[in-house]
Amino acid sequence: MAKEAEVFGSLSFLSQLRYRHLVAGVAGGVTATLLTHPFDLIKLRLAGRERYGRADKL
């Protein structure tokens, strides 16, 4: 009986650890996207201007 409780207790810990990794990964991905997206947009717009001229002439 004590062995079963020990096994279920460790499973609970593992599932909790998986959720922590999931939450940390999602938070890191969202943060990285929010911080780098504006710079990527600026880079693309500058590259488009060099190739096609001003954006308002399109």
N, C-alpha and C positions, 0 to 999 in steps of 0.2 A: 504494500500500500504506500509506503514511504517512497519507494522507487518510482511509482507512477506520478506522484506529486512532484518529484524531482525532475522527471522527464517533461511533464507539462509546464513546470515553471521555467525550464530552459527554452522550451518552444515559445512561450510567451515572450521571453527576453529576445529571442531571435526575430520574431515577427515585429516586435517593437523596434529593434535595431534596423530592420529592413525599411520600416516606415520612416525612420529618421533619415536614412540614406536617400529615400525617395523625396522627402521634403527638402533635404539639403540640395539634391540635384536639381529639383524644380526651381528652388529659390536662386541657385547659382546661374541656371540657364536664363531665367527671366531677368536677373540683374545684368548679366553679360549682354543680353539683347538690348535692354533699355539703354545701356551705356554706350554701346558701339553702333547702334543703328543710325543715329544722327551723323556720325562721322562717315559712315558708309554712304549715306545719301549725299553728303557734300562731295565725297570723292567721285561718285557717279555723275553728279551734275557738272562738276568741273571737267571730267573726261568727255562728257557729251558736248560741252561748249568748245573744247579744243577740236573735236572732230567735225561737228556740224555747225559751229558758230553759236550765236546767241540763242537761248532757249525760246525767246518770244518770236523768232522768225520761223519756227517750225509751224 
